[in-house]
Amino acid sequence: MKKLSFSIPEFFNSFAFLLWLVGSSLSYIKNGIELSLWLMTFAMAITAAVRVLPLLGIRWLHLKKLGCQGGQWLALSLQIVSWFVFAYALALRLGRKMTPFHTMIVIDTFLWALWVLIQIYSRHACHSGNSDDTL
């Protein structure tokens, strides 16, 4: 049986995802109030920090290379797309176009869920071809 490994960056990404879900749900319930935008922006900032700070030399936020690297690249690509979708949604909210804003938040919530699931799967469930696990 494999030992469960859960790193600090994964914790921050999971916390940011939960924060994103609270913010997006609050934006639907209260029609995009400022608190929901702050919560979603804070979640985006956490995920951006977890991705960017290891490149600047902060080693305790560095993710070890586990599982399938193709899935990690796909998760990163979806994460970056979700950042741009959120920026567009904020521009729509600033322009008071609420129906397209809510549509973009739905799309972005789907992107968030997808990249988080792909990242978790590719790190913990997907095994590269040179696995030495035997029964």
KOLKE-978502 format. One record per residue: z, x, y of N, C-alpha, C in turn. Coordinates in steps of 0.05 Angstrom, whole numbers, plus 5000, padded with zeros to 4 digits. Each point is the difference from the previous one (the first is absolute). Example, Ala and Ser with C-alpha at 12.3 -4.5 7.8 and 13.67 -1.06 7.14 Angstrom:
! residues 2
R   n_zz   n_xx   n_yy   ca_zz   ca_xx   ca_yy   c_zz   c_xx   c_yy
R   5156   5264   4886    5000    4982    5024   5000   5018   5024
R   4986   4993   5021    5001    5016    5024   5014   4985   5022
***
This chain:
! residues 135
R   n_zz   n_xx   n_yy   ca_zz   ca_xx   ca_yy   c_zz   c_xx   c_yy
R   5000   5017   4977    5000    4983    5023   5000   5018   5025
R   4984   4993   5019    4998    5015    5025   5024   4995   5018
R   5008   5020   5013    5021    4998    5020   4989   4987   5025
R   5014   4980   5011    4991    4986    5024   5003   5019   5024
R   4978   5005   5014    5001    5017    5024   4991   4983   5024
R   5017   4999   5020    4994    4985    5024   5006   5018   5023
R   4980   5009   5015    5005    5019    5021   5006   4987   5027
R   5008   5017   5019    5007    4990    5027   4975   4988   5014
R   4977   5012   4999    4976    4987    5012   4994   4973   4988
R   5004   4997   4974    4995    4974    4987   5020   4980   5009
R   5025   5008   5004    5021    4982    5011   4992   4991   5028
R   4991   5018   5017    4992    4993    5027   4976   4981   5000
R   4981   5005   4983    4976    4982    4998   5008   4973   4990
R   5019   4999   4981    5009    4974    4990   5015   4985   5021
R   5018   5014   5015    5014    4988    5022   4981   4990   5022
R   4980   5016   5006    4980    4992    5020   4985   4975   4991
R   4993   4998   4974    4986    4977    4990   5017   4975   5003
R   5026   5002   4993    5017    4977    5003   5003   4992   5030
R   5002   5020   5017    5001    4995    5029   4974   4987   5009
R   4978   5009   4990    4974    4988    5006   4999   4970   4992
R   5010   4995   4976    5000    4972    4990   5017   4982   5017
R   5024   5010   5009    5017    4984    5018   4986   4995   5026
R   4987   5021   5011    4986    4997    5026   4977   4982   4998
R   4984   5002   4979    4976    4983    4998   5008   4971   4995
R   5021   4996   4984    5009    4973    4995   5011   4988   5026
R   5015   5015   5015    5010    4991    5025   4978   4994   5020
R   4978   5015   4999    4978    4994    5018   4986   4974   4993
R   5000   4992   4974    4989    4974    4993   5019   4977   5009
R   5026   5004   4995    5019    4979    5005   5003   4995   5030
R   5001   5022   5016    5005    4998    5028   4975   5005   5017
R   4977   4999   4988    4974    5002    5014   4998   5027   5015
R   5006   5022   4987    4996    5026    5011   5018   5009   5022
R   5026   4993   4997    5019    5008    5021   5003   5031   5001
R   5012   5010   5021    5001    5028    5004   5016   5015   4979
R   5022   4987   4990    5016    5013    4979   4983   5006   4975
R   4983   4982   4993    4983    5004    4976   4981   5024   5005
R   4990   5002   5024    4982    5023    5006   5015   5026   4999
R   5025   5000   5010    5016    5024    4999   5007   5008   4971
R   5007   4981   4984    5006    5006    4972   4975   5012   4985
R   4977   4988   5005    4976    5010    4987   4992   5027   5011
R   5003   5004   5026    4994    5026    5012   5019   5022   4989
R   5025   4993   4997    5020    5019    4989   4992   5007   4971
R   4992   4980   4985    4991    5006    4972   4976   5018   5000
R   4981   4996   5018    4977    5017    5002   5008   5029   5007
R   5019   5002   5019    5009    5026    5009   5014   5015   4977
R   5015   4986   4983    5013    5013    4978   4980   5011   4980
R   4979   4984   4993    4980    5009    4981   4984   5023   5012
R   4994   4998   5026    4985    5022    5013   5016   5026   4999
R   5026   4997   5006    5017    5024    5000   5002   5012   4972
R   5002   4983   4979    5001    5010    4973   4974   5014   4992
R   4978   4992   5011    4974    5013    4994   4995   5025   5017
R   5008   5000   5025    4993    5021    5019   5021   5023   5000
R   5026   4993   5000    5020    5021    5002   4999   5022   4978
R   4993   4993   4975    4998    5022    4981   4977   5020   5007
R   4979   4990   5013    4979    5018    5008   5009   5019   5022
R   5021   4992   5015    5010    5016    5021   5023   5019   4991
R   5006   4999   4974    5019    5019    4989   5026   4989   4992
R   5004   4974   5001    5026    4989    4992   4998   4995   4970
R   5012   5017   4985    4997    5001    4970   5015   4978   4986
R   5022   4990   5010    5015    4980    4986   4986   4973   4999
R   4979   4997   5016    4984    4976    4999   4974   5004   4984
R   4997   5023   4988    4976    5006    4985   5001   4986   4972
R   4978   4986   4993    4998    4987    4974   4989   5021   4980
R   5014   5002   4977    4990    5017    4979   4975   4987   4987
R   4982   5017   4991    4975    4990    4988   5006   4990   4972
R   5002   4974   4997    5004    4988    4974   4978   4980   4994
R   4995   4995   4975    4980    4980    4992   4972   5006   5008
R   4985   4979   5005    4971    5002    5007   4996   5004   5029
R   4987   5022   5008    4996    5006    5028   4979   4982   5013
R   4982   4989   4984    4980    4981    5011   5013   4975   5011
R   5021   4991   4986    5015    4977    5010   5014   5006   5026
R   5010   5024   5002    5014    5008    5025   4981   5001   5023
R   4976   5009   4996    4979    5000    5021   4992   4972   5008
R   4998   4983   4980    4993    4972    5005   5022   4986   5016
R   5025   5006   4993    5023    4988    5014   5000   5010   5029
R   4995   5026   5004    4999    5011    5027   4978   4987   5016
R   4977   4996   4988    4977    4988    5014   5007   4971   5009
R   5012   4985   4981    5008    4972    5007   5021   5000   5021
R   5018   5019   4999    5022    5002    5020   4988   5005   5028
R   4981   5018   5002    4988    5005    5026   4984   4976   5010
R   4986   4987   4982    4986    4975    5008   5019   4979   5010
R   5024   4998   4987    5020    4981    5009   5010   5006   5027
R   5002   5026   5007    5008    5007    5028   4980   4990   5020
R   4975   5004   4994    4979    4991    5019   4999   4969   5002
R   5003   4987   4977    5001    4970    5001   5023   4990   5017
R   5023   5014   4997    5024    4992    5016   4995   5005   5030
R   4987   5022   5007    4994    5005    5028   4981   4979   5011
R   4981   4991   4984    4982    4979    5008   5015   4973   5003
R   5019   4995   4982    5016    4976    5001   5017   5000   5026
R   5011   5023   5007    5016    5002    5024   4982   4994   5025
R   4976   5010   4999    4982    4995    5023   4994   4970   5001
R   4996   4987   4978    4996    4971    5000   5024   4985   5010
R   5024   5009   4992    5025    4987    5010   5003   5004   5030
R   4992   5023   5010    5002    5005    5028   4981   4982   5016
R   4977   4994   4987    4981    4981    5013   5006   4971   4995
R   5022   4994   4987    5009    4973    4994   4981   4985   4982
R   4986   5014   4982    4983    4987    4981   5016   4998   4974
R   5015   4979   4997    5020    4998    4979   4988   4995   4972
R   4979   4984   4998    4989    4995    4973   4988   5026   4988
R   4984   5015   5015    4990    5026    4989   5023   5020   4995
R   5021   4999   5017    5023    5017    4996   5013   4995   4974
R   5005   4975   4994    5012    4993    4974   4983   5007   4976
R   4974   4997   5004    4981    5008    4978   5002   5030   4995
R   5001   5016   5021    5001    5029    4997   5027   5008   4988
R   5022   4986   5007    5025    5006    4988   5000   4993   4970
R   4987   4978   4992    4997    4994    4971   4985   5022   4986
R   4978   5008   5012    4983    5021    4988   5017   5026   4998
R   5014   5006   5021    5016    5025    5000   5023   4999   4980
R   5013   4977   4997    5021    4997    4980   4988   5004   4972
R   4976   4990   4995    4987    5005    4974   4994   5029   4997
R   4991   5014   5021    4994    5029    4998   5026   5016   4994
R   5022   4992   5014    5025    5013    4995   5009   4997   4971
R   4999   4976   4990    5008    4995    4972   4983   5017   4981
R   4974   5000   5006    4981    5014    4982   5006   5030   5000
R   5003   5012   5024    5004    5029    5000   5027   5008   4989
R   5021   4984   5004    5026    5006    4988   4998   4998   4970
R   4988   4980   4989    4997    4997    4971   4983   5022   4988
R   4979   5007   5013    4982    5022    4990   5015   5026   5001
R   5015   5005   5021    5015    5025    5002   5022   5001   4978
R   5014   4979   4996    5021    5000    4979   4987   5003   4972
R   4979   4985   4995    4987    5002    4974   4988   5028   4995
R   4987   5011   5020    4987    5026    4996   5021   5023   4997
R   5024   4996   5011    5020    5021    4998   5017   4997   4974
R   5005   4976   4991    5019    4996    4978   4988   4989   4974
R   4979   4985   5002    4989    4988    4975   4975   5014   4991
R   4984   5009   5018    4975    5014    4993   5005   5029   4992
R   4989   5008   4978    5004    5027    4990   4973   5015   5001
R   5001   5024   5009    4975    5016    4999   4993   5007   4972
R   4977   5009   4995    4990    5005    4974   5015   5021   4984
R   5015   5018   5013    5014    5021    4986   5029   4994   4995
R   5006   4975   4994    5027    4992    4995   5011   5012   4974
R   5024   5009   5000    5012    5012    4976   5021   4982   4987
R   5000   4974   5007    5018    4981    4988   4990   4994   4972
R   5018   5002   4981    4994    4993    4973   5021   4981   4989
R   4993   4986   4980    5020    4982    4987   5014   5014   4977
***
